[in-house]
Structure formats: structure tokens, C-alpha cells
């Protein structure tokens, strides 16, 4: 064997669309292979048989459209002599992006080529039997030789051209614009990322607006209590902002009013223990023992001890036309308890929603009464 020569590959490989390739196992370039998909690797070159215009990638043109061709790949320490027994010879520079390179085989696993370092190489691509228009066996048989050796980067060139098909591919390469530079690809990627982020932010804003009944809040105070606030927002979006704009003391008064209204509509307002609980709310006094917790209030309503309370849940499989209704008395108890929530804004928003929904079909009446009581703007007619 010639000194300084390593045979990396010598066998048949499958080609398709007049092409096979060589690239690193990792991304084909530092920009990522997705940016290079569909780009002709010979664009901007003199030769059209060995495309090296895309960093880290070699694309070879064959005479055969689809089938198997013989390929021999040799690694040399220095530039080998040009063998003019090969009718088509071209050269280009190649810099693999990662150690080791692979032959890209159509419809099969890639074939590793050992002993390839990350450095600059010169590639010589030679062909015999290139004029193969009909996918037939040529005479001599179509085959290819690839030489690689370490060398500084230099422009590609046509060393020898004899066939009309090779002349055609050289002309194609010379008419094809060069692929975008690394800087241009980076700019395209940056623009794509900017648009992706912009679209994601637009979707996030629209989704948040839908969640909030048409308009996202300007205040983080509302976002922090979103699960409670959005219930009222979907009934009257403006009312949420109007309640949020008043002082905490006023919000406490709103919560107390809403708790009383809920109890009235639920038919509990005249119960002695409810009267006591609502008066304490109005005065800002501590909660009576009978309504210290939801279980305490529920037990008082049912006239049982808290130990006798049984908690249960119902699971419905499949579609259901209507969600289960909460008993008005249970909503009233919730309003009495939640009106004392630590956050006065959260207390006001939740209890007003509870009051509006305690009796089906009475939302508008309750909201109008609430606005009148606290002198809030009336909503504009739709």
C-alpha cells in the first residue's frame, strides 16, 4: 500500500436523484442543519460535481439517477498525483464540523468514515462512466474515487471535464447563487426567533384576555388572585377593575354587602345565626363561633354537629349538558366565610360573583343593585 494512504471505504453505495453526500454525524454546521435543508451545495462554485459550498457538508453528483454505484474513498497525508485515467475530475475544500464523518446513504444507515480530524482538507472527486442518462450499466462501469488530504482552503476548480453531463452540472453550479453565509443564516435564524417570540407573546396576550373575559388586567394584584377574580370578570369585566380601584375599606364593605345579598336571595337572611354573622361583618367584628369555619356554618344550617358532616364527591363520565348546581344555602355560607378573606380585594370579587350567581337568571339584577349601592359607573349599552 502506498505510504501515507488509508482506504476509508471501497464498496457500492445507494444513490438517489443523482446524489450522495458526506457530513459529520452532528449538525452539518454550527448554524444547524435545518437552516441548510434544500440548499444546493454547489451554488456559487465553478464545478457542479462536488458541492462544498455548505460548511461541513459534501454533496456529490452522480450520472446514475437511482441505484448502486462503486465509490472508493482514500485519505492521503499529502496531495496525491492526478490520475488522468479518470475523465471527470474536480476539487474543492472541506472542513468537517466534528471528528469523524459519515457517508449519507439513500434509504439506509449512514456509513462512518474513521480517522477524519477537524481540520481543513482538499477533496478531489473523480468519475468514470458519468454519461449515464438511462440508469444503465455504462462501459466502462460508472464508479467514483474521492481523495482527501490536509490542505489550506482554496477555491474549487474543474481539473478535467470530458462528458456532456458533467458540463451540464458545471453550468448549473455556475448559474446557481451561493448559499447564504454564516452571518446571513444567523440573521435569518434571529429573525425567525424574533417572530416566534412575538407570535408566542401575541398568543399569550390573547389567551390571557380570553381567560379574563376579554381584557387582561393591568395590575399584578389581580393576576395574583386570578382564580377568584376571573369568575366575576366573565360576568362583568369592567366591574373587576372598578372594585380593584377602590380602597381596601370599601372593598370590605362590598364583600359584606355581597354576603348579605347572597344570604337574602338564598332565604337565610332572617336566620338568627346568619343575622349575627352579617352584623359582625358590617361592624368589622370577629366572626361568631357558629360561622368561624365553613364546617361550623354548614353544621349550624343543617342542625347537626361538625362531626356528623360527610364530605362526598361525584364523578361524571362522558358529556354532561349542565354542570351540577350548588345549593343557594351553600353559596350563602361560602359568602359569609369568604367575605373575611385576608385580601379584601379577593374577598370583594369572589362574594360579588357568588351573589350574582346564587340564583340563575338574576345576574344583571344583582350587578345593577351592587353598582347603585356603591355608586359605580353603569355599563355602556352594548
N, C-alpha and C positions, 0 to 999 in steps of 0.2 A: 504494500500500500504506500502511496506517495506520502512523504514526510510532511507533517502539518496538515493532513487531510483527515476529516472524520465524516463518514457517511451517516447522516442523521435519519434518512428514510430512503427506501427504494422499493416501491410497490405500486399497485394500482390504487387509484382513489376515484370516488364517485364525484362527478361534476354535474352541474345543472345550470341552465341559462348561460352557457359558455363561461363558467366561472368556478373558481375555488379560492380559498383565502388562507392567510396565516395571521394570527394575532396572539396577544398574551391571553392568559386564562382570566385575568382580572379585567376590569373595564378597559375597553380598547384605547382609551386615552384618559388623561387626568380630567377631562371635561365630562366623561361618562358616555357610554356607547349610545344612549338614547338620543344624544344630540347629533349623532353621525349616521343614524339609520337612513338609508336611501340615498346617501351622498355618493356620487361616483368617485372612487379613489384615484382615478386617473385624471380628473379635471385639472386643467392648468398645466398639464405635463406635455412634453414632446412626444413621449411614447404612450401607446394605448394598450400595451400588453401586461405591464407590471405597474399596477396602481399603488403609489406610495404617498399620495397627497394627504391622506388622513393619518395623523400621528399614531404610531404603534400598530398600524394595520397594513397588510399587503393584500392586494386583490389581483389575481391572475386571470387573464382571458385565455380561453382555450378555443380551438377550432370546433371541437365537438360540442354540441348543444347539451345533450344529456347522455350520460353513460360513464364508462370507466376509461381512464387514461393512465398511462405509466408516468410516474413522477419520481425523480431522484433528487435528493437534497443533500448538498455537501457543505461542510463548514471548513474553511481554509484559514490558516494562520496569516497568509499574505495573499495578495491578488493573484489568482491563477491565470495562466495564459488563455487567451481567447481561442476557442476551437471553432474554426470556420466551417467545420463539417455540419454545424447547426445553421439552417437557413435563416432563422429569425433569432436575433439576439438584442436584448435591451438591458439597460442598467438603471438603478435608482438607489437612493439612500433609505435606510430603515433604522429606526431606533425603537426597540421593544420597550413597552412601558412597565414590564415586570420580568423577573427571571423566568426563563423557560417560555417557549412559545408553542402554539398548537396549530395543526392543520385543521381548518374548518371543513368537515366532510358533509356533503349534502345527505340529509336523512340518516345520519349515523353519528356515533360519538366522535368527538374531536380526538385527534391523534397527537400526543405530546412529542415535542422535539427537544431532546436533552441538550445540556451544555451551552445554552444560549444565555449570555450575560446581558445586563442592562448597559448598553453602550451603543455607539454608532457603528453601523455596518453598511457595506456596499452589497447590493444584491444584483446578481446577473441572472436573467431569465432567458433561457434558450429553448426553442421549439423546433420540432420536425413534424411534418405532416399537418401543418396548420390549416391548409386549404381544405377544410372538411365541411362542405355545405350540407351534405345529406346524411350525416351521422353514420357514415360507412367506414369500413376499415381502409385506411389510406396506405399508399405504397410510396415510401416506407411508412410503417405504422406510426400514428401520432403519439408523440411522447415529449416529456419536458425535463429539463435539467435546471436546477436552481443552485447557484453558488452564493455563499455568504462569506465575507471576510471583514475584519475590522478595518474601518477607513473613515476619514473625516467626511462630513456631509458635503454633497456636491449635487449640482443639477442632474436630473435624469437625462438619459440620452438613448438614441437608437444606434446600436452598434452595427446591425446588419438587418436588412429587410428585403425579402425576395418575393413573398406571396401577396396576391391582391387583397386577401382577407386581412393580413397584418397591416397593409397600407390603409385599409378602411378603418381599422381600430385606432391607428395612429392619428388619422384625420379627426375621428370622433373626439379623442382626447384633446387635440389642439383646438377644437371648437367649443369644448365644454369649459365653463368657468371653473376656476379653482374653488375648492370647498372653503367655507369661511374660516378665518384664522381663529386661533385660540381665544384672542381678545374678543372677536366678533361673536363667537359661540358663547363666551362668558356673558357678554352683553345681552344676547338673546335669552339665556337662562335667567339672568337677573330680571329681565322684563317679564318673563313668564312667571317668575316667583312673585314679582310685584303684583301682577294681575291676579294670581292665585290668592294672595293675601287680601287684595282688595275685594275680590269676589267672596272670600270667606267672611270678611268683615261685613260686607253688604248682607250676606245671608244671615249672619249673626244678628245684625240690627233688625232685619225684617222678622226674623224668628222671635226676637225679644219683643218687638212691637206686637206681633200676633199674640204672644203669651200674655201681654199686658192689656189686651183688649183694644189694640190699635195704635198705641203710642207708648214707647218705652219711657221710664221715669228719668228725670234729670238728676235725681237725688239718690245717693247710695243708701240713705236711710230707708228708702222704700225697697231697694233691691235686697237689703239685708232681711226684710220681713216679707219677701215675695210670696211665699206660700199662703200667707194670710191676706196680703194686700190685693193679689190678683183676683180673688173672689169678688171683691167689690168693684175692681177695675173692669171686669167683664160685664157688670151691670151698669155702671156709670163711671167712665174713665175720668171725666173732669172732677167728679166728686172726690176721688182719691187725692188729687193734687190740692183741692180746696181744704180737705181735712188736714193734709200734711202741712199746710201753710199757717195754721193757727197755733197758738201757744199750747204747751202741754196741759195746762189747767183747763183750757177749753176742750181739748181732746178728752180729758177725763169726764167732763160734763156730757160730751157727745156719747161716750160709752155708757154712761149711766142712763141717759135718755133712751138709747137703743135697747138696753137691757129691760127697761120698764115697758117700752113699746112691744118688745117680743113677748114679755110675760102677759101683757094685756091681750094681745092677739091670740096667745095660746090658752087664755082662760084661767091663768094662775094669779093674775094681779091682785085679787082680793083675798088670797090665802094669807093667813096671819104671818106665817113664816116668810112668805115672799114679800109682804109689806115691810116686815122688819129688815129683810135683806136689802130691799131697794132704798129704804130710808137711810140705811148705813152707807150705801153707795153715794147717795145725794150729799150726805154730810161729810163724806171722806173718812168715816169711822171704820174701824176694823170689822171684818166680816163676822156676823154672828156664828156661833158654833154649828148651827144647823146647815150653814152653807159654807163651811170652812173649806170643803173639798167637793168635787163633783159627786163622789160617792155619798157624802153626808147629805147633800141636797136631794140626790136621787132617792136615797132611803127615806128621807122625810116625805117626799112626794108619794112614794109607794106605801108609806106607813109600815116599814119593816126596818130591821137593823141592818147596818152595813155588812155584817157577816152573812146575811141572807141574800145578798146581791149575787147573781150568777151572770158572768160575762160569757157571751157566745158570739160566734161569727157565722155568717152564711156565705158559701162559695157557690156562684152560679156559673155553670159551664155553657159555652155557646153564647149566642147573641141574646140580648135582653132589650126589649123596646124601651123600658123605663128603668132608671136606677131606683133602688129601694128608697122610700121616703122616710125621713126622720120624724118621729112624733113631735108635734109642736111643743109639748111639755118638755121634752128632752132638749130641744133648741133653746127654750126659755132658761132651763137650768144652766146650759152652757153659757148663755149670755150673761147671767148673773155672776158666774165664776170668772169668765174671761174678761169681764169689764174691769177686773182688778189686775190684769196682766201688768207686769213691771213696766213695759214700754207703753206709755199712754197712746202713742200713735197706732201701734199694733192693736191695742185694746179697742180703740175707736173704730178702726177699719173693719175688724172682724165682727164686732157686735152690730154695727150698722148693716153689714151684709146679712147677718143672721136675722135681724129684724125684717129686712126686705124679703127674705125667702121663707120665713116661718109659715106663711100661708100662701099657697100657689095663687098666682094671678094678682097679687097685691103689691108687687114691687114698686110700680110707679106711684101708688098712693103713699107708701111708706117713705120713699125718697123725697117726694114733694113735701110731706109733713116735716121731714128732717130739715130740708132746706129752709122751709119757712121758720121753723123753731130757731135755727142758728143764723138766719139772715144771710144765707149763702146765695150766690147768683143762680137764677133759674136757667136751666139748659136752653140753648137756642133751639127753635123748632127745626126738625130735620126736613 
